[in-house]
Amino acid sequence: MRRKTRKSWMLLALLGLSMTLPGCISFTSWAHNKRHLKQFYNQLQGMHEDFDRMIFGLDRNPAE
């Protein structure tokens, strides 16, 4: 049980460190964080559309 707890804390610390080192995640400016998350979502959506167009030959459908 003790090892499992230590691994959990190490994972949590690593996750926290990885979020704060780049300087992109702010604990005081949630609008800044929201802007980053929205941009990340938009890029994922664009990648999905590119994948559909290149692999399946599907154009973007605004109804979806």
Residue pairs with C-beta under 8 A, 6 or more apart in sequence:
19 25
24 36
25 33
25 36
26 32
26 33
49 60
52 58
52 60
53 59
53 60
